[in-house]
Amino acid sequence: MDREARQSAVSQITQGTPQATCHPEELPTHVAIRLFDYNGNPMTASAYDVAVIGAGVFGAWTAWHLAKRKQRVLLAEAYGPAHARASSGGETRIIRMSYGTDEIYTRWSQNSLNQWKELSVATSEKLFRQTGVLWLSAEGDATLDESMATFRRYGVKHEAIQRPELERRYPQLNLDGISRGLFEPDSGVLLARRAVACTVESALHHGVQLQIAQIETPRATNKLECIETSTGERISAGSFVFACGPWLGKVFPEILGARIFPSRQEVFFFGTPPGDARFAPPALPTWLFQPDEVYGMPDMESRGLKLARDTHGEPVDPDTQSRLVSPESAEWARGFVARRFPALEHAPIVETRVCQYENTSNGDFLIDRHPEFSNVWLAGGGSGHGFKHGPAFGEYTASMVMGEGTPELRFSLATKHTHQKRTVH
Ligand SMILES: Cc1cc2nc3c(=O)[nH]c(=O)nc-3n(C[C@H](O)[C@H](O)[C@H](O)COP(=O)(O)OP(=O)(O)OC[C@H]3O[C@@H](n4cnc5c(N)ncnc54)[C@H](O)[C@@H]3O)c2cc1C
């Protein structure tokens, strides 16, 4: 490109063709201006109010809420929304209200469930399945009582179930060591990968631009003017939100390398017997065997009974970790199923997945300003329970970026330590 052409290389791209379901009158139609620098490198002038990096559940909903507030938003994603290696990848995630005394998460879960339902209506996709969620606890577990106290304060429908009634309702379960249960009838399962795709699609209809690009670690002092892609394109914006999930420690090694702990998590699906409805809803709800630290869900979309350990696996790199389950874990999963679901003792493993949690020291989310850049936000730390909260997380992050609302101390960087001591489950 010659100098003259370079100087006049300004193209205008009108974005955001609204869909009927997305309230067109509310949609920002905006213009992105493409420029090139003197070396012919593409450069985007301050076309964006906010650039969100990462299109997992947190980045997607942050972009969505910013666009609803008439911000011009770029959503940059290295691989694609909720891709196979992302923490938001995979078919399903539990949405439940019980959080013991950590009631902020109960409130966010309630808020988020409403927004997930609204998104389902707006996109004509059934993203939420109301399976109910059943907590199964041993004698002396105070969490159920704490959750019930929170439920009463916030009007969450629930039912305490004693052991004899559990046995009557769920004869397909072996309840050894379980003394009581807590049932959340309005909770259930989100179709994860599809839900993120729908969030991004809806965000695009609200004017967000999606760009497949890997963003380099930003370098600047005080205020960040632009970010750079791995292919050298510069993107400028007023503010930046890094919602990079388990990659946060790789993007910001000095600040987050020792504060985000990606852990390997293996997931199993067991085939149920033909013509047997005992392991599908409504016979079986989503379940959590608290003493075993194992959770799972009924046969959803005919993929089989899903289960996984909630304990943290070994530290991993989300780019390179093996996505094949280990023989030892498969053996453990078979043993668990044989013990808790005796009729599935010889059931085949029909599918597996390996994912990673992106834990903070105690399980609280991280949503805070970068300590060196006033206009950069760090947003992540879902810690194995973040998916359900995507809508409320995005809403809160958008309000922080726009200078509204009161920051929540427990989401601050200052409360994120370099040693793990999990308190939020
Ligand atoms: C096995 C498993 C089970 C879980 N179960 C539940 C559950 O039942 N209920 C629940 O609520 N939560 C659950 N979670 C937790 C939840 O899924 C995560 O907390 C949540 O998905 C995290 O979303 P995220 O957007 O932060 O991360 P991600 O989904 O990983 O998104 C981050 C994105 O950033 C992109 N990115 C990173 N670096 C860059 C860069 N430099 N440039 C551009 N893009 C970049 C990545 O490609 C990625 O797409 C579970 C997690 C796992 C792994």
PDBQT file of the ligand as one rigid body, heavy atoms in Angstrom, charges set to zero:
ROOT
HETATM    1  C1  LIG A 501     -15.744 -29.623  34.457  1.00  0.00    +0.000 C 
HETATM    2  C2  LIG A 501     -16.337 -28.335  34.903  1.00  0.00    +0.000 A 
HETATM    3  C3  LIG A 501     -17.572 -28.319  35.505  1.00  0.00    +0.000 A 
HETATM    4  C4  LIG A 501     -18.136 -27.119  35.924  1.00  0.00    +0.000 A 
HETATM    5  N1  LIG A 501     -19.385 -27.156  36.463  1.00  0.00    +0.000 NA
HETATM    6  C5  LIG A 501     -20.002 -25.999  36.752  1.00  0.00    +0.000 A 
HETATM    7  C6  LIG A 501     -21.361 -26.026  37.141  1.00  0.00    +0.000 A 
HETATM    8  O1  LIG A 501     -21.982 -27.089  37.212  1.00  0.00    +0.000 OA
HETATM    9  N2  LIG A 501     -21.973 -24.845  37.400  1.00  0.00    +0.000 N 
HETATM   10  C7  LIG A 501     -21.316 -23.660  37.298  1.00  0.00    +0.000 A 
HETATM   11  O2  LIG A 501     -21.942 -22.634  37.552  1.00  0.00    +0.000 OA
HETATM   12  N3  LIG A 501     -20.020 -23.603  36.914  1.00  0.00    +0.000 NA
HETATM   13  C8  LIG A 501     -19.350 -24.746  36.626  1.00  0.00    +0.000 A 
HETATM   14  N4  LIG A 501     -18.056 -24.723  36.189  1.00  0.00    +0.000 N 
HETATM   15  C9  LIG A 501     -17.299 -23.453  36.187  1.00  0.00    +0.000 C 
HETATM   16  C10 LIG A 501     -17.576 -22.603  34.972  1.00  0.00    +0.000 C 
HETATM   17  O3  LIG A 501     -17.757 -23.395  33.831  1.00  0.00    +0.000 OA
HETATM   18  C11 LIG A 501     -16.427 -21.599  34.784  1.00  0.00    +0.000 C 
HETATM   19  O4  LIG A 501     -16.192 -20.904  35.992  1.00  0.00    +0.000 OA
HETATM   20  C12 LIG A 501     -16.756 -20.575  33.712  1.00  0.00    +0.000 C 
HETATM   21  O5  LIG A 501     -17.147 -21.221  32.520  1.00  0.00    +0.000 OA
HETATM   22  C13 LIG A 501     -15.538 -19.686  33.449  1.00  0.00    +0.000 C 
HETATM   23  O6  LIG A 501     -15.807 -18.845  32.343  1.00  0.00    +0.000 OA
HETATM   24  P1  LIG A 501     -14.735 -17.817  31.802  1.00  0.00    +0.000 P 
HETATM   25  O7  LIG A 501     -15.443 -16.990  30.803  1.00  0.00    +0.000 OA
HETATM   26  O8  LIG A 501     -14.041 -17.133  32.913  1.00  0.00    +0.000 OA
HETATM   27  O9  LIG A 501     -13.584 -18.734  31.142  1.00  0.00    +0.000 OA
HETATM   28  P2  LIG A 501     -13.520 -19.428  29.679  1.00  0.00    +0.000 P 
HETATM   29  O10 LIG A 501     -14.787 -20.078  29.335  1.00  0.00    +0.000 OA
HETATM   30  O11 LIG A 501     -12.308 -20.299  29.674  1.00  0.00    +0.000 OA
HETATM   31  O12 LIG A 501     -13.315 -18.225  28.692  1.00  0.00    +0.000 OA
HETATM   32  C14 LIG A 501     -12.104 -17.522  28.618  1.00  0.00    +0.000 C 
HETATM   33  C15 LIG A 501     -11.888 -17.221  27.152  1.00  0.00    +0.000 C 
HETATM   34  O13 LIG A 501     -10.810 -16.309  27.003  1.00  0.00    +0.000 OA
HETATM   35  C16 LIG A 501     -10.134 -16.622  25.812  1.00  0.00    +0.000 C 
HETATM   36  N5  LIG A 501      -8.797 -16.087  25.889  1.00  0.00    +0.000 N 
HETATM   37  C17 LIG A 501      -7.862 -16.349  26.800  1.00  0.00    +0.000 A 
HETATM   38  N6  LIG A 501      -6.750 -15.657  26.562  1.00  0.00    +0.000 NA
HETATM   39  C18 LIG A 501      -6.989 -14.926  25.464  1.00  0.00    +0.000 A 
HETATM   40  C19 LIG A 501      -6.204 -13.993  24.715  1.00  0.00    +0.000 A 
HETATM   41  N7  LIG A 501      -4.967 -13.694  25.069  1.00  0.00    +0.000 N 
HETATM   42  N8  LIG A 501      -6.755 -13.419  23.617  1.00  0.00    +0.000 NA
HETATM   43  C20 LIG A 501      -8.035 -13.709  23.249  1.00  0.00    +0.000 A 
HETATM   44  N9  LIG A 501      -8.810 -14.596  23.933  1.00  0.00    +0.000 NA
HETATM   45  C21 LIG A 501      -8.292 -15.185  25.019  1.00  0.00    +0.000 A 
HETATM   46  C22 LIG A 501     -10.140 -18.157  25.792  1.00  0.00    +0.000 C 
HETATM   47  O14 LIG A 501      -9.927 -18.670  24.509  1.00  0.00    +0.000 OA
HETATM   48  C23 LIG A 501     -11.522 -18.464  26.350  1.00  0.00    +0.000 C 
HETATM   49  O15 LIG A 501     -12.462 -18.663  25.334  1.00  0.00    +0.000 OA
HETATM   50  C24 LIG A 501     -17.444 -25.908  35.760  1.00  0.00    +0.000 A 
HETATM   51  C25 LIG A 501     -16.188 -25.899  35.143  1.00  0.00    +0.000 A 
HETATM   52  C26 LIG A 501     -15.646 -27.100  34.714  1.00  0.00    +0.000 A 
HETATM   53  C27 LIG A 501     -14.315 -27.082  34.027  1.00  0.00    +0.000 C 
ENDROOT
TORSDOF 0
